[in-house]
Amino acid sequence: MSDFSGRLKKVHLAPADCAVDMGDGSERGLYVDQEYILNKLHRPHRAISIMYCYYPLDEAWPKRAQEAYADRDVKFAWDYPYDNYFPYMGGIGGSTDGEPFNCMKDIRSHGQEVILTLTVDPKVSDEHIIGIAKDLRPYGRMMLRMNHECTGSWFSFNKRASYQQIADFFVRFSKIMKEYAPNVRMILCAGSVMDKNRPKLEKEEEFMEAGRATDIWSMDRYIGLNWGWPYEVAEKTNGQHKLEDTALNYEMSKLTYKRYCELYGIKKPFVMSELNADGDVTGPFKQADIIRDFYMMFKNDPEKWASAITLYQFRDDGRLGLEFTNPSDKQTGIEWPLMDTYREIIHDPFFMPKMEEGDEIAVSNDTQDGKKSFSIEPVKLRWGSLEDSDGVSMELDMEKNPVFAEANFPEELADANLMLEINGHWFHKAKGARFVDFMPAFYINRLTGPCKVSLNIFAPPADGVNDPSQGDDWAENYYYELKALPDIRLRFEPVC
């Protein structure tokens, strides 16, 4: 391991100035594996939002609505008896062996929190809610956005209950979650300010207690949207679409946060839970420009009022994604220009988690037959989230931009699940993998001369769930004992 300088330090992940989250799968597209997304975007998100529904009292449940009512004459995406998301298969009489739990495990093994967007029949009993809470208890720090856009009229829960009943249901749901799954933070995605000359939230009287009960305030606000999709193609001659001024959208979003603070006299985290400019309306190039402008407004605003922005979504059957679903092969996507733009945005330091170096860790070295080897006493790594975790940082000596940069993992690390960051690029070492090629970190962001580069190592749970045997804080933190270091191979000239 002669390419390691021998210096090892503790390293801590801290929150970004504004975190980036991403939607992955919905009524408009299938879930895409996190390994694929990481290889495309070169870094993990703080959290990944997945969308499901829970209507267990309906006769057709648990079939997806479009399958259960395939013969229904549908003219709008939500013209089904219950919401056309994929069914949440847990709860009373359900199972955690299927969805959304496989997706949640995938998300967490790649160092990200889960945002579970879940529409729920407001008529379900406390026992149903307790069942969901028990399902979610092992998944560490996660967020639950229950019955989002609840001041609207399109979701099935809005057609089954009044706004006051929906608000009361959110409060009841939140209280049960806090008792049975305190690791889950509740997101209220309710009304926003619609008129800057009258800065009131939609239905704010009905949702007053809900806003107090929640952990996080949020809103969905698309700069551009074709809500007639997929039943109407947006044209200048029809009207189920819009395009809003970017600066106005930003102003109204900020006014929404300020109104929440004014109503309750306190500050809570505020997130933009769904955001994009629909390519159906803008086309591909204007879409990318709008999104860049919007994110830069957050960066350049000294008030730093939002804690996170969620882009909707990675791959979309329409034009609300970084990829467009390939009509000839639903398992593959076609990149839009927004992919390159978004990758550039999320690598801006403003949107990146902070990497804080700590104390040095003792390293022993031995030289045999001219080859150095290094050993360490076991180091306990802690994974909480991309905003709060403890790892180690290996200092590497770089002569110039490498031709080969790779890690081989000894037997002691064969079963480790690691997230590795080097030169601004993140990699995942899955359980069982013994090799990682770091060269993609040096393709674009090339080194220009001799320097020190840190390889930062973190250990989220391999199977995506926390371990109750690890201590009183098991629901918040996952621990891994690092017993060895990877063998680093750096070469700065071709072999031949």
N, C-alpha and C positions, 0 to 999 in steps of 0.2 A: 504494500500500500504506500509506495514511495511518493505518490502524487498528492498525498494528504500532508499538510504542513505539520500536523501533530497538535494543532490548537483546536480545542473543542470547547464550545460555550453553550450555556443555556440560552434559549430564545423563546420569546413570548409573542403570541399573536394578539393584537388589540384591534378595536373597531376602526373601520375606515371613517373618514369624515362623512361620507355618505355611502352606505353599502349598496351593492347591486344584487338583486334577486332575479330569477327568471321563471316564467311559466313553461311547463313541459307536459304537453298533452291536455286535451279538453274535448268538448263536443266537436271541435274543428280539427283535431289531429291526434295521432297516436303518440304515446310516450316514447321518447328516444333515450337509449341507454346513456348513463353518465360518462362512461368511458369514451364514447363517440364525441359527446359534447366537449369534454375536457380536451381531447385531441384537436378539436376544431378551434376552441377559444383560448386554450393554453393557460387557463386558471379556473379554479372552482368559484362558484358563486357563494354568497353568504347563505342563501337558501334557495330551494327549488319548490315552486308551487305546482301542485297536482290537483286535479278537479274531479270530484266524485259526488254522488247523490245517495240519499238514504230515505226511501219511502217504503218501509217494511209492512205497512198496513194495507198497501195496495195489492189487489189480487194478482196482478201480473208480475209483481216483484219476485225474484231479483233480476229479471231480464232487463237489458237495456231498452229504453223506451222505443227507439227506432226499430228494434226487433220485435218487441211485444206488440207494437201497433203498426206493423209494416204495411197494412192495407188502408191505413188512415190517410185521408187527403190533407196533406200538410202544406201550408203556404208560408210558414214562419218557423224559425228554428225551435221555438218553444211551444209549438202547437200540439204538444203531447200531454196526456194526463199527468205525467211527472217528468222532471227535467231530464234531458237527453245526455246527461253525463254518464260515464261508466258507473255501475253500481258499487257502492261500498259493501264489501262482502263480509265484514265483521259484525259486531253487535250481537244481540240476543240470537242464539241458534246459529250464528255465523262461524266463520273460520278466519284465522289470521295466516293461513297458509297461501292464500291467493292475493288478490288486489284489494286495497292499494299497498299492501304490506311488502310485497316484493319490490315495488318501486321505492318505497320508503327505505328499505334496507340498502338498495343500490345508491340512493342519494346520500345516506349517512356514511356508507363505507368510503365514499369519495369526499368526505370532509365537509359536508353541507348540511344545513338544517332542512327539515321538511316544513313547508307551509301546506297544510291540508285544507284546500277549499272544499267545503262540504255543504251541499244544500240538503236540508232536513225537513221532513214533514213536521210542522209545529204541533201536530196532534199526538206525537209519540210520548210515551210515559217516561217517568224518571228512570225506570229500569232500563229502557233503551239507551238513555244518555249515559248511565253508569256503565253499561256494556261497552260503549264507545270509549269512555274514559279508561277503562281497564285495558282495552286494546292498545291505547296510545301510551300507556305508562312507561314501557321499556324504551321508547324512542328518543330519550334524551331531550335536549332543548329543542322544542318544535313550536310551531304556531298553528292555530286552528282558525281559519276564516269561515265562520259559519253563517250561512244564509246571506251571502254578499249581495250588494246592490239592492238592499232590502227596502229602499224607498221607491223602487221601481214597480212595474206591474207585470213583467214578463215571466218571472219564475213561478213555478207551481205553488210554492209556499205563499206567495202573494195572493194567489187566487183562492187559497183555503182559509185565510185568516186576515183580520184587519191589521193595519200598521201597528196599533197598540198591542195586539196579541202577539205579533211577531217580535216586537221589542221586549215584551214580558218573557217570551220564550227564550230570547237571547240571554236575559238576566238569569233565568232558571238554569239554563244550560251552563252558563259561566260559573255559577255557584257550585254546581255538581262537579264540573271539571276541576275547580280549585281544590275540592275535597278529595277526589279520587285520582287525579292526574295533575298535581301542581307543577309538573315540569312543562305543561302545555300553556302557552300564552295565547289569550283570546284576541282576535282581531275583529273589530266592528267596522264593517264596510257599509256605511249608511249614506246619508245625504251629504251634499256638498253645497257650497255657495254658488248660486246660478246667476246672480245679478250683483255686480260690484257696488252698485248704488244702494243695495239692500242686503247687506252682508249677514244673512241668516241661512242656517242649514235647512235643507228640505226636511220636513217632518221633525223638526228639532224638539218640539214639545213631547211627541210620542216617544222619542228615543232618548230622552234626558237620562233616565236611569240606566239604560243600556250603555250610554257613553261613559257613565260613571263606573259601571261594573267591568268594562273591558280593560285589557292591558294596553292595547294599541289602537289608535284611531287610524282610519285609512279611507281611501276613496279610489274609485276607478274613473279615469277620465281620458278618453281617447282624443288625440288631436285630430285624427281623421278616422272615420269608420264607415263601412258599408254594412249596416245592420240588416239589410235585406238579403245578405248572403245566406245560403247558396241559392235562394229562389229568385233573386233578382240581380242581374248584372248591372253594376253602377254605370250610368250614362248621364250625360248632361240633360237628357230628356225625361229622367225620372227622379225620384226624391227620397229614397230610403238610404241616404248617405249624407255625410257632412265632412267639411274640412274647416277646422277652427284656426284662428291665428295662434301661433306658437306662444308668443309673449302673453296673450290674453289667457290661454290655458294655464300657463305658469302662474300668472297673477291670481286667477280664480282658485287654483290649488292651494296657494299660499294663504289666501284669505280664508279658505276652509279650515286650515290648521289654526289660524289665529282666532277664528270664531270658536273652535273647540276650547282653546286656552281661555278665552273670555268667558265662556259659559261656565266652566268648572273651576276657574281660578288656579289651575295647576297646569303643568306641562306633562304630556305623555309622549312616547314615541309615535311618530306619524309616518305612514308609508304610502307611497303610490302603488297600489296593489295590482293594477293593470294599466299599461301604457303602451301605445304605439301610434303610428300614423299609417292607416290602412293603405297598402299599395294598390288596392282596387280603386282608390280615389286619387292617389298622388302619382302613381307610377313608381318605378324602382329608385330613380335617382333623387327625386324630391323627397321621398320617404327617408332616405339615408341622411339627407341634409337637415330635415326637420328634427330627427332624433338626435343628431349631433348637437344642434342648436339648443334643444331642450335640456340635455344633460349638462351642457356647458353653463346654462343659466343657474343650475344648482351649484356648480363649481365656483362661479363668479359672484354668488350672493353671499355677502358677509354674515348674514343671519343664520345660515346653516340650520334650517328649520326642519328638514325631512331626514329621517334616519335611514331610509332605503327607498329604492325605486325598483319595481318589478316590470321587466319587459315581457309583454305577451306576444309571441311565445317562440320557442326554438324552431319547431317545424309545424307549419300550418297548411291545411288543405286549401285555404284561400291565400291571401297575401298579407297576413298579419304575423309573419315569422321571419327568422333569419334564413330559413330554407322554405321552399315551396314543395309540398308533397308531390313526388313524381307520379303523375296519373297512371303510368304504365307499371309502376312498382311501388306500392304504398309503403314499403319498408325502406325506401331510399328518399333522399331529398335533393333538391336543386338549389344551390346557393343564390341568394339575392345580394345586391351590392351592400345591403345593410349589414351583412355578416362582417365584412372588412371594417366598416365604420364602427360597428358595435365592439369588435375586438379591440380596436384602437381606444375607444372610450373607456372600457373597463380595465385597461392597463394604465390609465392615467393614475398617478399616485393618490389623487383625491378620492378615487373609488376603490382603492386597494386597502386591504387590512394592513395595519402597521406591524412591522417586524422589529421587536425590541430585544437587543442583545443583553444578556445578563452575565453572571459570574462564569469564570472558566471552570472546566471539569477536568480532573486529573486523567492523563492518558499515559500509559506505559508503552514503551517501544523496545523492540528487539531487532537486531540485525543478524541474519544468518545467510551465508553464501551471498553477501552483498545485497540482500533484499530486506527491506524494513517491514516489520509487522507491528500492529498497534493493538492494544487491548484496553478495556475499561472495566471499572466496577459497574454493576448494573445500575442504570439510570431510570427512574420512574418518570414516564411521560404522561401528561394529562391532556385529554381531549374534552373540551367543552363545546366549542364551536369555532368557526373561522374568526370570531371576534374575541375569543378568550380560550387560549390553549397554550400548553407549555411543551416545547420540544428541545432539540439540540441543533447546533450549527457547526458544521465542519468547515474549516478554512482550507481552501485549495489554492495551491500556487499555480498561476497561469503565466506561461511565457508570452503567449499571444492567443489569437483565436484558435481553438483546437481543431484538429482533424478527426480525432476520436475523443469522446468524453463519455464514460460509461461507469456503471456500478455493478459489481457482482456481489451477491449476498450469500454469506456463509450459512452453514446449516442452522446456526442459532437464530437466523433471521428468515428462514425459509417460510415459516407460517405467519410472518409479520404482515400486517396491512398498513402501508405507509403512504403518506402524501409528502412529496419531495419538491422543494422549490429551489431553483438555481437560475441566476441571471434573469429573474423576472418571469420565468416559465415554470409551471407546475406539472408534475408527473405523478402517476399512481402506480405503486407496486402492490399488486393484489396478493392475497394469501396464496402461497405456492410458487409465485414467480421468483426467479433467482437472478434476473438481469434487467436493467433499465438502461436504455440508450439516451443520454442527455443531449445529443447533438442538435435536436430541434431548438434548443434554447440558444444556440449560437448561429442559426441560419440568418436571421434578420438582425437581431441585436448583437452584432459582432464586436468582439474585443479588439482594441486598436494597439495594444501593447502589453507589457508585463503588468500584472495586477493580482490582487487577492480576490477570490470569489467564494461566497458562502454557499454551502449546500445545507439547506434547512430541512429538518426531518421531523415529521409529526405522525401520530399514530391514532387515527379514528378507529372505531370498532369494525373489525373485519366482517362481521355478519350484520352490522347495522343497528344492533341493539345493545343497550347498556347491561351491565352485569350486577344484579342485586347483591351478590356476595362481596362486592368491592368496598362496601362501607356505607355510611349514612347518606353520603352525597351521590350515591350511585345513579340516581335519576338525572342528575345534572352533569356528571363527569364520568368519563371512561378512562381507565388507567392501563398502561402497557409498560412492561419492564424491558428496556432495551439492554441486551446483554452483550452486544458486539456492534461493530461498525461495518458498513459496506466497504468492500475493496474497490478503491477508485482507480481507474485506468485513464490517464490523459496522455495524448500524443499530439504533437504539434507539427508533424510532417507526415506525409503519406508513408506507408510501410515500404512501398516500392515506387 
